[in-house]
Amino acid sequence: VPLSLSPCPTVPPPLSHCPPVPLSLSPCPTVPPPCPTVPLSLPPVPLSEADLPSHWTLCCGRGLEERPRHRGEAAAAAAKFAQSLGQVCVQSPGAMNVFRLAGDLSHLFAILILLAKMYSTKSCAGISGKSQLLFALVFTTRYLDLFTSFISIYNTAMKVIFLLSAYITIYLIYVKYSSTFDRENDTFRVEFILVPVAGLSFLVNHDMAPLELFWTFSIYLESVAILPQLFMITKTGAAETITTHYLFFLGVYRALYLANWIWRYQTEGFFDQIAVVSGAVQTIFYCDFFYLYITKVLKGKNLGLPLPV
């Protein structure tokens, strides 16, 4: 079989023999195109106290004398704050202002002074049982929300302490030391207080819900609950020094709570007209007493107090 082989080329063909290939490149962009803007619209998210951890409370958190707000009202307030500030506004219940804390402690100190006086002397002479009954009614009607809501450990503990101390005081006056109780001079007509206060509670309030009415009643009643005690001092013409200390710290408590309301209005925009006006009225009753306390009691003199009108 004849075999014929072509010689193997040792040199590659020149590039000119290759067909031309057209090359077209687009310019490389140096700046990326802007991202399209997408309008973002989020619906308001309902927020309630149940949505927060148990140790937090809404910014409109309550003090010991603030009204029991409904869950829906608190949720609406929190949602309003969240929408206006762009975030959920919460605060720890312990982060109260100094005026409220000092007022609560002054109130507690006044009660401890009264109890210590009765235990040490084994007498309730010079103390108005009617005023103490009115204060017990104030705490009972104000703290009914103990059974419906939890604010904080501090809030609950202080409410329980005030309730227990009020009823212990009544027990000491009317049972244990009743033989020393001055019934002849404790003659203030409390019906002249209770009837108008109850009527005003129905006429001027935030809400007709039962808890709101009881809270309103307690605020109005506290503003005049000290009148039987002041009337008793006026009738006897003098007061024991320890009793005047008790009254002084009660007055300081009211003055500090007024400062608390002013502070909250300046920092939170919060203003409760019923509580502020009632507190102002109660503080006015103490103004004359403050003057006599500073000018007489602190100088070791006896105190005689005219009835404020």
Secondary structure as GFF3:
##gff-version 3
##sequence-region A 1 309
A	DSSP	three_ten_helix	15	17	.	.	.	ID=ss1
A	DSSP	three_ten_helix	49	51	.	.	.	ID=ss2
A	DSSP	beta_strand	57	58	.	.	.	ID=ss3
A	DSSP	alpha_helix	71	85	.	.	.	ID=ss4
A	DSSP	beta_strand	90	91	.	.	.	ID=ss5
A	DSSP	alpha_helix	98	121	.	.	.	ID=ss6
A	DSSP	alpha_helix	129	142	.	.	.	ID=ss7
A	DSSP	three_ten_helix	143	147	.	.	.	ID=ss8
A	DSSP	alpha_helix	153	171	.	.	.	ID=ss9
A	DSSP	pi_helix	172	176	.	.	.	ID=ss10
A	DSSP	three_ten_helix	178	180	.	.	.	ID=ss11
A	DSSP	alpha_helix	191	203	.	.	.	ID=ss12
A	DSSP	alpha_helix	210	224	.	.	.	ID=ss13
A	DSSP	alpha_helix	227	236	.	.	.	ID=ss14
A	DSSP	alpha_helix	241	268	.	.	.	ID=ss15
A	DSSP	alpha_helix	273	295	.	.	.	ID=ss16
A	DSSP	three_ten_helix	297	299	.	.	.	ID=ss17
###
